[in-house]
Amino acid sequence: QVQLVESGGGSVQTGGSLRLSCAASGRIFSIFSIDVMGWYRQAPGQQRELVADIISGSSTNYADSVKGRFTISRDNTMNTVFLQMNSLKPEDTAVYYCNVKVRGLNYWGQGTQVTVSS
């Protein structure tokens, strides 16, 4: 059974920082390497959107809205992905979801709330 356990969400003021973590566990990860780890977010009334992802070779991809403010990284030995979020803005307020892709399969975390107040 696959589990993605997220942590690090919370409430901050504009300009603040948060660090999200997501640890993936499950038998499949002991058999196959994780292809892509990433973070998506969904604000109320909005579609879920990609924030950032990182492939196994450490190549990264960011949404234009977070470039220069957010940094994604991963620890392959621990099957963990991190999202360092700096200079947070009210428009970053959303539920953030961890996503893991393995052999064409998609797995999602339960989501963690990030709220940025002005």
Biopython code that builds the backbone (N, CA, C, O; Angstrom):
import numpy as np
from Bio.PDB.StructureBuilder import StructureBuilder

atoms = [
    (1, "GLN", "N", (0.853, -1.191, 0.000)),
    (1, "GLN", "CA", (0.000, 0.000, 0.000)),
    (1, "GLN", "C", (0.889, 1.243, 0.000)),
    (1, "GLN", "O", (1.852, 1.334, 0.762)),
    (2, "VAL", "N", (0.551, 2.188, -0.862)),
    (2, "VAL", "CA", (1.346, 3.403, -0.999)),
    (2, "VAL", "C", (0.820, 4.466, -0.049)),
    (2, "VAL", "O", (-0.387, 4.675, 0.072)),
    (3, "GLN", "N", (1.745, 5.126, 0.615)),
    (3, "GLN", "CA", (1.390, 6.252, 1.482)),
    (3, "GLN", "C", (2.287, 7.426, 1.167)),
    (3, "GLN", "O", (3.503, 7.274, 1.051)),
    (4, "LEU", "N", (1.691, 8.594, 1.029)),
    (4, "LEU", "CA", (2.424, 9.843, 0.904)),
    (4, "LEU", "C", (2.038, 10.704, 2.096)),
    (4, "LEU", "O", (0.891, 11.136, 2.211)),
    (5, "VAL", "N", (2.985, 10.950, 2.972)),
    (5, "VAL", "CA", (2.709, 11.698, 4.193)),
    (5, "VAL", "C", (3.322, 13.079, 4.077)),
    (5, "VAL", "O", (4.541, 13.235, 4.005)),
    (6, "GLU", "N", (2.450, 14.081, 4.059)),
    (6, "GLU", "CA", (2.876, 15.471, 3.912)),
    (6, "GLU", "C", (2.940, 16.161, 5.262)),
    (6, "GLU", "O", (2.219, 15.807, 6.195)),
    (7, "SER", "N", (3.809, 17.142, 5.349)),
    (7, "SER", "CA", (3.890, 17.961, 6.556)),
    (7, "SER", "C", (4.456, 19.324, 6.193)),
    (7, "SER", "O", (5.053, 19.508, 5.133)),
    (8, "GLY", "N", (4.255, 20.273, 7.097)),
    (8, "GLY", "CA", (4.880, 21.581, 6.930)),
    (8, "GLY", "C", (3.960, 22.710, 6.532)),
    (8, "GLY", "O", (4.401, 23.857, 6.466)),
    (9, "GLY", "N", (2.707, 22.430, 6.267)),
    (9, "GLY", "CA", (1.785, 23.509, 5.928)),
    (9, "GLY", "C", (1.489, 24.377, 7.141)),
    (9, "GLY", "O", (1.898, 24.064, 8.259)),
    (10, "GLY", "N", (0.774, 25.472, 6.907)),
    (10, "GLY", "CA", (0.434, 26.349, 8.010)),
    (10, "GLY", "C", (0.037, 27.720, 7.523)),
    (10, "GLY", "O", (-0.247, 27.918, 6.342)),
    (11, "SER", "N", (0.019, 28.669, 8.448)),
    (11, "SER", "CA", (-0.364, 30.041, 8.138)),
    (11, "SER", "C", (0.804, 30.969, 8.382)),
    (11, "SER", "O", (1.470, 30.897, 9.414)),
    (12, "VAL", "N", (1.045, 31.849, 7.412)),
    (12, "VAL", "CA", (2.113, 32.832, 7.537)),
    (12, "VAL", "C", (1.622, 34.152, 6.966)),
    (12, "VAL", "O", (0.601, 34.212, 6.281)),
    (13, "GLN", "N", (2.363, 35.196, 7.258)),
    (13, "GLN", "CA", (2.071, 36.496, 6.668)),
    (13, "GLN", "C", (2.831, 36.659, 5.352)),
    (13, "GLN", "O", (3.788, 35.938, 5.069)),
    (14, "THR", "N", (2.381, 37.612, 4.572)),
    (14, "THR", "CA", (3.055, 37.909, 3.314)),
    (14, "THR", "C", (4.548, 38.127, 3.546)),
    (14, "THR", "O", (4.963, 38.841, 4.458)),
    (15, "GLY", "N", (5.343, 37.480, 2.681)),
    (15, "GLY", "CA", (6.786, 37.573, 2.811)),
    (15, "GLY", "C", (7.415, 36.468, 3.637)),
    (15, "GLY", "O", (8.638, 36.334, 3.679)),
    (16, "GLY", "N", (6.581, 35.679, 4.290)),
    (16, "GLY", "CA", (7.076, 34.607, 5.133)),
    (16, "GLY", "C", (7.512, 33.385, 4.339)),
    (16, "GLY", "O", (7.444, 33.360, 3.110)),
    (17, "SER", "N", (7.957, 32.379, 5.070)),
    (17, "SER", "CA", (8.456, 31.150, 4.459)),
    (17, "SER", "C", (7.832, 29.928, 5.120)),
    (17, "SER", "O", (7.478, 29.939, 6.299)),
    (18, "LEU", "N", (7.711, 28.884, 4.323)),
    (18, "LEU", "CA", (7.299, 27.572, 4.811)),
    (18, "LEU", "C", (8.066, 26.519, 4.043)),
    (18, "LEU", "O", (8.496, 26.742, 2.912)),
    (19, "ARG", "N", (8.233, 25.364, 4.675)),
    (19, "ARG", "CA", (8.898, 24.242, 4.020)),
    (19, "ARG", "C", (7.988, 23.028, 4.112)),
    (19, "ARG", "O", (7.652, 22.570, 5.204)),
    (20, "LEU", "N", (7.597, 22.519, 2.964)),
    (20, "LEU", "CA", (6.755, 21.328, 2.903)),
    (20, "LEU", "C", (7.619, 20.093, 2.702)),
    (20, "LEU", "O", (8.644, 20.134, 2.020)),
    (21, "SER", "N", (7.184, 19.000, 3.308)),
    (21, "SER", "CA", (7.869, 17.724, 3.129)),
    (21, "SER", "C", (6.839, 16.657, 2.769)),
    (21, "SER", "O", (5.682, 16.727, 3.184)),
    (22, "CYS", "N", (7.275, 15.679, 1.997)),
    (22, "CYS", "CA", (6.399, 14.563, 1.644)),
    (22, "CYS", "C", (7.249, 13.306, 1.571)),
    (22, "CYS", "O", (8.180, 13.211, 0.771)),
    (23, "ALA", "N", (6.913, 12.342, 2.421)),
    (23, "ALA", "CA", (7.633, 11.075, 2.457)),
    (23, "ALA", "C", (6.765, 9.984, 1.852)),
    (23, "ALA", "O", (5.624, 9.781, 2.266)),
    (24, "ALA", "N", (7.315, 9.291, 0.875)),
    (24, "ALA", "CA", (6.586, 8.221, 0.194)),
    (24, "ALA", "C", (7.035, 6.870, 0.726)),
    (24, "ALA", "O", (8.228, 6.606, 0.876)),
    (25, "SER", "N", (6.054, 6.019, 1.008)),
    (25, "SER", "CA", (6.368, 4.670, 1.464)),
    (25, "SER", "C", (5.446, 3.672, 0.775)),
    (25, "SER", "O", (4.335, 4.003, 0.361)),
    (26, "GLY", "N", (5.939, 2.449, 0.664)),
    (26, "GLY", "CA", (5.166, 1.413, 0.004)),
    (26, "GLY", "C", (6.087, 0.453, -0.719)),
    (26, "GLY", "O", (7.218, 0.793, -1.069)),
    (27, "ARG", "N", (5.591, -0.739, -0.935)),
    (27, "ARG", "CA", (6.419, -1.793, -1.507)),
    (27, "ARG", "C", (6.924, -1.432, -2.904)),
    (27, "ARG", "O", (8.038, -1.788, -3.288)),
    (28, "ILE", "N", (6.083, -0.718, -3.656)),
    (28, "ILE", "CA", (6.462, -0.411, -5.030)),
    (28, "ILE", "C", (7.763, 0.383, -5.085)),
    (28, "ILE", "O", (8.529, 0.272, -6.043)),
    (29, "PHE", "N", (8.007, 1.194, -4.036)),
    (29, "PHE", "CA", (9.204, 2.030, -4.040)),
    (29, "PHE", "C", (10.462, 1.240, -3.722)),
    (29, "PHE", "O", (11.570, 1.718, -3.965)),
    (30, "SER", "N", (10.309, 0.062, -3.192)),
    (30, "SER", "CA", (11.474, -0.794, -2.957)),
    (30, "SER", "C", (11.821, -1.593, -4.211)),
    (30, "SER", "O", (12.890, -2.197, -4.305)),
    (31, "ILE", "N", (10.886, -1.583, -5.180)),
    (31, "ILE", "CA", (11.103, -2.331, -6.424)),
    (31, "ILE", "C", (11.532, -1.399, -7.551)),
    (31, "ILE", "O", (12.451, -1.692, -8.315)),
    (32, "PHE", "N", (10.828, -0.252, -7.631)),
    (32, "PHE", "CA", (11.092, 0.684, -8.718)),
    (32, "PHE", "C", (11.509, 2.035, -8.158)),
    (32, "PHE", "O", (11.042, 2.451, -7.098)),
    (33, "SER", "N", (12.389, 2.713, -8.878)),
    (33, "SER", "CA", (12.762, 4.075, -8.507)),
    (33, "SER", "C", (11.631, 5.028, -8.886)),
    (33, "SER", "O", (10.925, 4.819, -9.873)),
    (34, "ILE", "N", (11.480, 6.065, -8.090)),
    (34, "ILE", "CA", (10.465, 7.073, -8.375)),
    (34, "ILE", "C", (10.921, 7.924, -9.557)),
    (34, "ILE", "O", (12.036, 8.446, -9.563)),
    (35, "ASP", "N", (10.051, 8.059, -10.553)),
    (35, "ASP", "CA", (10.411, 8.828, -11.745)),
    (35, "ASP", "C", (10.344, 10.324, -11.481)),
    (35, "ASP", "O", (11.295, 11.055, -11.759)),
    (36, "VAL", "N", (9.224, 10.773, -10.947)),
    (36, "VAL", "CA", (9.005, 12.203, -10.733)),
    (36, "VAL", "C", (8.353, 12.410, -9.371)),
    (36, "VAL", "O", (7.448, 11.668, -8.989)),
    (37, "MET", "N", (8.809, 13.398, -8.659)),
    (37, "MET", "CA", (8.169, 13.831, -7.411)),
    (37, "MET", "C", (7.823, 15.308, -7.576)),
    (37, "MET", "O", (8.603, 16.087, -8.123)),
    (38, "GLY", "N", (6.657, 15.669, -7.097)),
    (38, "GLY", "CA", (6.264, 17.055, -7.319)),
    (38, "GLY", "C", (5.215, 17.542, -6.341)),
    (38, "GLY", "O", (4.712, 16.801, -5.496)),
    (39, "TRP", "N", (4.908, 18.814, -6.490)),
    (39, "TRP", "CA", (3.890, 19.467, -5.678)),
    (39, "TRP", "C", (2.895, 20.168, -6.605)),
    (39, "TRP", "O", (3.277, 20.854, -7.553)),
    (40, "TYR", "N", (1.639, 19.980, -6.312)),
    (40, "TYR", "CA", (0.549, 20.674, -6.976)),
    (40, "TYR", "C", (-0.204, 21.468, -5.915)),
    (40, "TYR", "O", (-0.051, 21.224, -4.718)),
    (41, "ARG", "N", (-1.008, 22.409, -6.361)),
    (41, "ARG", "CA", (-1.848, 23.139, -5.416)),
    (41, "ARG", "C", (-3.211, 23.419, -6.025)),
    (41, "ARG", "O", (-3.380, 23.478, -7.243)),
    (42, "GLN", "N", (-4.172, 23.587, -5.134)),
    (42, "GLN", "CA", (-5.531, 23.876, -5.569)),
    (42, "GLN", "C", (-6.137, 24.902, -4.631)),
    (42, "GLN", "O", (-6.316, 24.648, -3.440)),
    (43, "ALA", "N", (-6.449, 26.051, -5.179)),
    (43, "ALA", "CA", (-7.124, 27.096, -4.423)),
    (43, "ALA", "C", (-8.634, 26.921, -4.573)),
    (43, "ALA", "O", (-9.083, 26.288, -5.529)),
    (44, "PRO", "N", (-9.421, 27.464, -3.656)),
    (44, "PRO", "CA", (-10.883, 27.329, -3.751)),
    (44, "PRO", "C", (-11.411, 27.820, -5.088)),
    (44, "PRO", "O", (-11.099, 28.931, -5.516)),
    (45, "GLY", "N", (-12.206, 26.996, -5.741)),
    (45, "GLY", "CA", (-12.798, 27.363, -7.011)),
    (45, "GLY", "C", (-11.857, 27.294, -8.190)),
    (45, "GLY", "O", (-12.225, 27.656, -9.307)),
    (46, "GLN", "N", (-10.651, 26.833, -7.951)),
    (46, "GLN", "CA", (-9.651, 26.764, -9.015)),
    (46, "GLN", "C", (-9.299, 25.312, -9.318)),
    (46, "GLN", "O", (-9.546, 24.412, -8.516)),
    (47, "GLN", "N", (-8.713, 25.109, -10.503)),
    (47, "GLN", "CA", (-8.225, 23.770, -10.853)),
    (47, "GLN", "C", (-6.887, 23.509, -10.165)),
    (47, "GLN", "O", (-6.145, 24.433, -9.833)),
    (48, "ARG", "N", (-6.610, 22.252, -9.966)),
    (48, "ARG", "CA", (-5.313, 21.884, -9.422)),
    (48, "ARG", "C", (-4.235, 22.205, -10.453)),
    (48, "ARG", "O", (-4.393, 21.927, -11.642)),
    (49, "GLU", "N", (-3.141, 22.793, -9.980)),
    (49, "GLU", "CA", (-2.079, 23.192, -10.887)),
    (49, "GLU", "C", (-0.727, 22.727, -10.374)),
    (49, "GLU", "O", (-0.513, 22.580, -9.171)),
    (50, "LEU", "N", (0.178, 22.501, -11.316)),
    (50, "LEU", "CA", (1.532, 22.127, -10.953)),
    (50, "LEU", "C", (2.247, 23.325, -10.354)),
    (50, "LEU", "O", (2.206, 24.429, -10.897)),
    (51, "VAL", "N", (2.907, 23.086, -9.220)),
    (51, "VAL", "CA", (3.758, 24.111, -8.617)),
    (51, "VAL", "C", (5.213, 23.864, -9.032)),
    (51, "VAL", "O", (5.887, 24.759, -9.543)),
    (52, "ALA", "N", (5.673, 22.651, -8.806)),
    (52, "ALA", "CA", (7.045, 22.296, -9.159)),
    (52, "ALA", "C", (7.179, 20.785, -9.153)),
    (52, "ALA", "O", (6.490, 20.093, -8.404)),
    (53, "ASP", "N", (8.074, 20.279, -9.996)),
    (53, "ASP", "CA", (8.402, 18.868, -9.903)),
    (53, "ASP", "C", (9.877, 18.652, -10.198)),
    (53, "ASP", "O", (10.570, 19.522, -10.726)),
    (54, "ILE", "N", (10.326, 17.460, -9.838)),
    (54, "ILE", "CA", (11.745, 17.127, -9.976)),
    (54, "ILE", "C", (11.846, 15.668, -10.385)),
    (54, "ILE", "O", (11.259, 14.791, -9.752)),
    (55, "ILE", "N", (12.598, 15.417, -11.453)),
    (55, "ILE", "CA", (12.742, 14.055, -11.921)),
    (55, "ILE", "C", (13.946, 13.413, -11.232)),
    (55, "ILE", "O", (14.704, 14.075, -10.523)),
    (56, "SER", "N", (14.101, 12.121, -11.458)),
    (56, "SER", "CA", (15.089, 11.365, -10.706)),
    (56, "SER", "C", (16.497, 11.896, -10.904)),
    (56, "SER", "O", (17.344, 11.757, -10.021)),
    (57, "GLY", "N", (16.756, 12.504, -12.055)),
    (57, "GLY", "CA", (18.081, 13.051, -12.311)),
    (57, "GLY", "C", (18.277, 14.453, -11.793)),
    (57, "GLY", "O", (19.282, 15.098, -12.092)),
    (58, "SER", "N", (17.312, 14.935, -11.007)),
    (58, "SER", "CA", (17.325, 16.244, -10.353)),
    (58, "SER", "C", (16.999, 17.406, -11.276)),
    (58, "SER", "O", (17.192, 18.558, -10.886)),
    (59, "SER", "N", (16.521, 17.154, -12.464)),
    (59, "SER", "CA", (16.023, 18.236, -13.311)),
    (59, "SER", "C", (14.702, 18.745, -12.738)),
    (59, "SER", "O", (13.835, 17.954, -12.367)),
    (60, "THR", "N", (14.553, 20.065, -12.667)),
    (60, "THR", "CA", (13.380, 20.653, -12.031)),
    (60, "THR", "C", (12.537, 21.457, -13.013)),
    (60, "THR", "O", (13.000, 21.898, -14.064)),
    (61, "ASN", "N", (11.278, 21.624, -12.620)),
    (61, "ASN", "CA", (10.330, 22.370, -13.430)),
    (61, "ASN", "C", (9.454, 23.170, -12.477)),
    (61, "ASN", "O", (8.949, 22.619, -11.499)),
    (62, "TYR", "N", (9.265, 24.470, -12.744)),
    (62, "TYR", "CA", (8.490, 25.333, -11.862)),
    (62, "TYR", "C", (7.402, 26.067, -12.634)),
    (62, "TYR", "O", (7.563, 26.400, -13.808)),
    (63, "ALA", "N", (6.301, 26.307, -11.950)),
    (63, "ALA", "CA", (5.299, 27.217, -12.499)),
    (63, "ALA", "C", (5.904, 28.619, -12.527)),
    (63, "ALA", "O", (6.691, 28.982, -11.653)),
    (64, "ASP", "N", (5.534, 29.397, -13.532)),
    (64, "ASP", "CA", (6.088, 30.744, -13.658)),
    (64, "ASP", "C", (5.816, 31.581, -12.408)),
    (64, "ASP", "O", (6.635, 32.416, -12.024)),
    (65, "SER", "N", (4.675, 31.357, -11.783)),
    (65, "SER", "CA", (4.274, 32.174, -10.643)),
    (65, "SER", "C", (5.144, 31.966, -9.407)),
    (65, "SER", "O", (5.122, 32.791, -8.494)),
    (66, "VAL", "N", (5.907, 30.878, -9.364)),
    (66, "VAL", "CA", (6.718, 30.598, -8.173)),
    (66, "VAL", "C", (8.217, 30.629, -8.447)),
    (66, "VAL", "O", (9.019, 30.494, -7.523)),
    (67, "LYS", "N", (8.596, 30.803, -9.695)),
    (67, "LYS", "CA", (10.025, 30.820, -10.035)),
    (67, "LYS", "C", (10.745, 31.907, -9.257)),
    (67, "LYS", "O", (10.279, 33.043, -9.165)),
    (68, "GLY", "N", (11.890, 31.537, -8.699)),
    (68, "GLY", "CA", (12.677, 32.486, -7.930)),
    (68, "GLY", "C", (12.277, 32.582, -6.470)),
    (68, "GLY", "O", (12.991, 33.183, -5.667)),
    (69, "ARG", "N", (11.129, 31.989, -6.115)),
    (69, "ARG", "CA", (10.663, 32.033, -4.724)),
    (69, "ARG", "C", (10.612, 30.644, -4.083)),
    (69, "ARG", "O", (10.870, 30.493, -2.889)),
    (70, "PHE", "N", (10.278, 29.642, -4.881)),
    (70, "PHE", "CA", (10.152, 28.279, -4.366)),
    (70, "PHE", "C", (11.307, 27.437, -4.891)),
    (70, "PHE", "O", (11.802, 27.648, -5.998)),
    (71, "THR", "N", (11.721, 26.477, -4.070)),
    (71, "THR", "CA", (12.769, 25.538, -4.471)),
    (71, "THR", "C", (12.329, 24.124, -4.109)),
    (71, "THR", "O", (11.971, 23.842, -2.966)),
    (72, "ILE", "N", (12.364, 23.249, -5.097)),
    (72, "ILE", "CA", (12.017, 21.845, -4.869)),
    (72, "ILE", "C", (13.299, 21.032, -4.813)),
    (72, "ILE", "O", (14.254, 21.295, -5.543)),
    (73, "SER", "N", (13.301, 20.044, -3.936)),
    (73, "SER", "CA", (14.454, 19.145, -3.830)),
    (73, "SER", "C", (13.947, 17.773, -3.399)),
    (73, "SER", "O", (12.810, 17.632, -2.948)),
    (74, "ARG", "N", (14.791, 16.779, -3.542)),
    (74, "ARG", "CA", (14.383, 15.427, -3.151)),
    (74, "ARG", "C", (15.544, 14.663, -2.563)),
    (74, "ARG", "O", (16.707, 14.890, -2.897)),
    (75, "ASP", "N", (15.198, 13.757, -1.685)),
    (75, "ASP", "CA", (16.155, 12.831, -1.098)),
    (75, "ASP", "C", (15.763, 11.447, -1.587)),
    (75, "ASP", "O", (14.813, 10.849, -1.082)),
    (76, "ASN", "N", (16.489, 10.945, -2.561)),
    (76, "ASN", "CA", (16.119, 9.669, -3.163)),
    (76, "ASN", "C", (16.274, 8.504, -2.190)),
    (76, "ASN", "O", (15.555, 7.509, -2.290)),
    (77, "THR", "N", (17.198, 8.623, -1.262)),
    (77, "THR", "CA", (17.395, 7.515, -0.317)),
    (77, "THR", "C", (16.221, 7.383, 0.638)),
    (77, "THR", "O", (15.950, 6.303, 1.163)),
    (78, "MET", "N", (15.525, 8.501, 0.858)),
    (78, "MET", "CA", (14.387, 8.500, 1.793)),
    (78, "MET", "C", (13.058, 8.620, 1.064)),
    (78, "MET", "O", (12.008, 8.684, 1.703)),
    (79, "ASN", "N", (13.088, 8.651, -0.270)),
    (79, "ASN", "CA", (11.854, 8.838, -1.053)),
    (79, "ASN", "C", (11.050, 10.032, -0.546)),
    (79, "ASN", "O", (9.837, 9.956, -0.354)),
    (80, "THR", "N", (11.757, 11.122, -0.338)),
    (80, "THR", "CA", (11.141, 12.324, 0.224)),
    (80, "THR", "C", (11.373, 13.514, -0.698)),
    (80, "THR", "O", (12.450, 13.677, -1.271)),
    (81, "VAL", "N", (10.351, 14.331, -0.829)),
    (81, "VAL", "CA", (10.451, 15.547, -1.622)),
    (81, "VAL", "C", (10.126, 16.741, -0.723)),
    (81, "VAL", "O", (9.267, 16.670, 0.155)),
    (82, "PHE", "N", (10.839, 17.832, -0.972)),
    (82, "PHE", "CA", (10.686, 19.039, -0.178)),
    (82, "PHE", "C", (10.312, 20.206, -1.087)),
    (82, "PHE", "O", (10.656, 20.233, -2.269)),
    (83, "LEU", "N", (9.606, 21.160, -0.510)),
    (83, "LEU", "CA", (9.319, 22.398, -1.221)),
    (83, "LEU", "C", (9.581, 23.553, -0.265)),
    (83, "LEU", "O", (8.823, 23.779, 0.678)),
    (84, "GLN", "N", (10.652, 24.273, -0.518)),
    (84, "GLN", "CA", (10.963, 25.466, 0.261)),
    (84, "GLN", "C", (10.265, 26.645, -0.389)),
    (84, "GLN", "O", (10.513, 26.955, -1.554)),
    (85, "MET", "N", (9.395, 27.301, 0.359)),
    (85, "MET", "CA", (8.605, 28.405, -0.174)),
    (85, "MET", "C", (8.984, 29.685, 0.555)),
    (85, "MET", "O", (8.752, 29.818, 1.756)),
    (86, "ASN", "N", (9.559, 30.610, -0.167)),
    (86, "ASN", "CA", (9.963, 31.902, 0.379)),
    (86, "ASN", "C", (9.156, 33.016, -0.266)),
    (86, "ASN", "O", (8.517, 32.831, -1.302)),
    (87, "SER", "N", (9.202, 34.166, 0.368)),
    (87, "SER", "CA", (8.503, 35.349, -0.162)),
    (87, "SER", "C", (7.059, 35.014, -0.522)),
    (87, "SER", "O", (6.585, 35.343, -1.609)),
    (88, "LEU", "N", (6.388, 34.374, 0.382)),
    (88, "LEU", "CA", (5.025, 33.919, 0.121)),
    (88, "LEU", "C", (4.072, 35.098, -0.063)),
    (88, "LEU", "O", (4.214, 36.149, 0.562)),
    (89, "LYS", "N", (3.106, 34.884, -0.936)),
    (89, "LYS", "CA", (2.108, 35.894, -1.269)),
    (89, "LYS", "C", (0.718, 35.341, -0.972)),
    (89, "LYS", "O", (0.535, 34.124, -0.927)),
    (90, "PRO", "N", (-0.264, 36.222, -0.769)),
    (90, "PRO", "CA", (-1.630, 35.735, -0.535)),
    (90, "PRO", "C", (-2.125, 34.813, -1.650)),
    (90, "PRO", "O", (-2.901, 33.892, -1.393)),
    (91, "GLU", "N", (-1.687, 35.051, -2.871)),
    (91, "GLU", "CA", (-2.136, 34.201, -3.977)),
    (91, "GLU", "C", (-1.525, 32.805, -3.949)),
    (91, "GLU", "O", (-1.898, 31.954, -4.756)),
    (92, "ASP", "N", (-0.600, 32.560, -3.038)),
    (92, "ASP", "CA", (-0.066, 31.206, -2.851)),
    (92, "ASP", "C", (-0.972, 30.372, -1.942)),
    (92, "ASP", "O", (-0.749, 29.172, -1.776)),
    (93, "THR", "N", (-1.970, 30.989, -1.367)),
    (93, "THR", "CA", (-2.896, 30.278, -0.494)),
    (93, "THR", "C", (-3.616, 29.183, -1.257)),
    (93, "THR", "O", (-4.251, 29.440, -2.280)),
    (94, "ALA", "N", (-3.513, 27.951, -0.752)),
    (94, "ALA", "CA", (-4.105, 26.799, -1.426)),
    (94, "ALA", "C", (-3.851, 25.549, -0.590)),
    (94, "ALA", "O", (-3.111, 25.571, 0.393)),
    (95, "VAL", "N", (-4.482, 24.473, -1.008)),
    (95, "VAL", "CA", (-4.108, 23.160, -0.486)),
    (95, "VAL", "C", (-3.011, 22.617, -1.405)),
    (95, "VAL", "O", (-3.171, 22.570, -2.625)),
    (96, "TYR", "N", (-1.919, 22.216, -0.810)),
    (96, "TYR", "CA", (-0.766, 21.721, -1.568)),
    (96, "TYR", "C", (-0.749, 20.193, -1.488)),
    (96, "TYR", "O", (-0.852, 19.609, -0.409)),
    (97, "TYR", "N", (-0.617, 19.570, -2.646)),
    (97, "TYR", "CA", (-0.643, 18.108, -2.751)),
    (97, "TYR", "C", (0.694, 17.584, -3.266)),
    (97, "TYR", "O", (1.241, 18.083, -4.250)),
    (98, "CYS", "N", (1.193, 16.586, -2.588)),
    (98, "CYS", "CA", (2.376, 15.883, -3.057)),
    (98, "CYS", "C", (1.960, 14.889, -4.144)),
    (98, "CYS", "O", (0.891, 14.283, -4.058)),
    (99, "ASN", "N", (2.790, 14.726, -5.147)),
    (99, "ASN", "CA", (2.514, 13.792, -6.243)),
    (99, "ASN", "C", (3.773, 12.997, -6.556)),
    (99, "ASN", "O", (4.877, 13.538, -6.605)),
    (100, "VAL", "N", (3.580, 11.715, -6.763)),
    (100, "VAL", "CA", (4.689, 10.820, -7.097)),
    (100, "VAL", "C", (4.285, 9.992, -8.311)),
    (100, "VAL", "O", (3.177, 9.459, -8.372)),
    (101, "LYS", "N", (5.185, 9.892, -9.266)),
    (101, "LYS", "CA", (4.941, 9.099, -10.476)),
    (101, "LYS", "C", (5.949, 7.961, -10.532)),
    (101, "LYS", "O", (7.160, 8.176, -10.475)),
    (102, "VAL", "N", (5.426, 6.752, -10.643)),
    (102, "VAL", "CA", (6.255, 5.558, -10.706)),
    (102, "VAL", "C", (5.721, 4.646, -11.798)),
    (102, "VAL", "O", (4.584, 4.179, -11.725)),
    (103, "ARG", "N", (6.535, 4.393, -12.802)),
    (103, "ARG", "CA", (6.162, 3.464, -13.872)),
    (103, "ARG", "C", (4.791, 3.798, -14.458)),
    (103, "ARG", "O", (3.981, 2.907, -14.715)),
    (104, "GLY", "N", (4.547, 5.065, -14.662)),
    (104, "GLY", "CA", (3.291, 5.488, -15.259)),
    (104, "GLY", "C", (2.131, 5.585, -14.298)),
    (104, "GLY", "O", (1.031, 5.966, -14.700)),
    (105, "LEU", "N", (2.343, 5.253, -13.045)),
    (105, "LEU", "CA", (1.287, 5.349, -12.031)),
    (105, "LEU", "C", (1.440, 6.650, -11.256)),
    (105, "LEU", "O", (2.550, 7.114, -10.997)),
    (106, "ASN", "N", (0.293, 7.230, -10.890)),
    (106, "ASN", "CA", (0.242, 8.499, -10.167)),
    (106, "ASN", "C", (-0.248, 8.273, -8.747)),
    (106, "ASN", "O", (-1.259, 7.604, -8.530)),
    (107, "TYR", "N", (0.465, 8.827, -7.788)),
    (107, "TYR", "CA", (0.031, 8.742, -6.398)),
    (107, "TYR", "C", (-0.035, 10.144, -5.813)),
    (107, "TYR", "O", (0.781, 11.008, -6.135)),
    (108, "TRP", "N", (-1.042, 10.357, -4.931)),
    (108, "TRP", "CA", (-1.273, 11.675, -4.354)),
    (108, "TRP", "C", (-1.284, 11.621, -2.833)),
    (108, "TRP", "O", (-1.732, 10.646, -2.229)),
    (109, "GLY", "N", (-0.777, 12.696, -2.229)),
    (109, "GLY", "CA", (-0.911, 12.860, -0.804)),
    (109, "GLY", "C", (-2.287, 13.400, -0.464)),
    (109, "GLY", "O", (-3.096, 13.678, -1.350)),
    (110, "GLN", "N", (-2.545, 13.544, 0.836)),
    (110, "GLN", "CA", (-3.863, 13.973, 1.287)),
    (110, "GLN", "C", (-4.036, 15.487, 1.208)),
    (110, "GLN", "O", (-5.156, 15.991, 1.294)),
    (111, "GLY", "N", (-2.948, 16.198, 1.049)),
    (111, "GLY", "CA", (-2.999, 17.649, 0.944)),
    (111, "GLY", "C", (-2.685, 18.330, 2.264)),
    (111, "GLY", "O", (-3.021, 17.824, 3.335)),
    (112, "THR", "N", (-2.045, 19.470, 2.174)),
    (112, "THR", "CA", (-1.747, 20.267, 3.357)),
    (112, "THR", "C", (-2.054, 21.728, 3.049)),
    (112, "THR", "O", (-1.684, 22.238, 1.991)),
    (113, "GLN", "N", (-2.727, 22.390, 3.972)),
    (113, "GLN", "CA", (-3.182, 23.750, 3.744)),
    (113, "GLN", "C", (-2.047, 24.748, 3.963)),
    (113, "GLN", "O", (-1.329, 24.686, 4.960)),
    (114, "VAL", "N", (-1.906, 25.653, 3.024)),
    (114, "VAL", "CA", (-0.999, 26.792, 3.157)),
    (114, "VAL", "C", (-1.842, 28.058, 3.039)),
    (114, "VAL", "O", (-2.542, 28.258, 2.047)),
    (115, "THR", "N", (-1.768, 28.900, 4.052)),
    (115, "THR", "CA", (-2.536, 30.141, 4.062)),
    (115, "THR", "C", (-1.583, 31.312, 4.274)),
    (115, "THR", "O", (-0.817, 31.342, 5.236)),
    (116, "VAL", "N", (-1.645, 32.272, 3.362)),
    (116, "VAL", "CA", (-0.790, 33.454, 3.443)),
    (116, "VAL", "C", (-1.686, 34.673, 3.600)),
    (116, "VAL", "O", (-2.521, 34.961, 2.743)),
    (117, "SER", "N", (-1.505, 35.379, 4.694)),
    (117, "SER", "CA", (-2.343, 36.552, 4.967)),
    (117, "SER", "C", (-1.577, 37.830, 4.643)),
    (117, "SER", "O", (-0.354, 37.902, 4.758)),
    (118, "SER", "N", (-2.344, 38.826, 4.238)),
    (118, "SER", "CA", (-1.717, 40.106, 3.854)),
    (118, "SER", "C", (-1.573, 41.020, 5.051)),
    (118, "SER", "O", (-1.069, 42.135, 4.920)),
]
sb = StructureBuilder()
sb.init_structure("model")
sb.init_model(0)
sb.init_chain("A")
sb.init_seg("    ")
for serial, (resi, resn, name, xyz) in enumerate(atoms, 1):
    if name == "N":
        sb.init_residue(resn, " ", resi, " ")
    sb.init_atom(name, np.array(xyz, "f"), 0.0, 1.0, " ", f" {name:<3s}", serial, name[0])
structure = sb.get_structure()
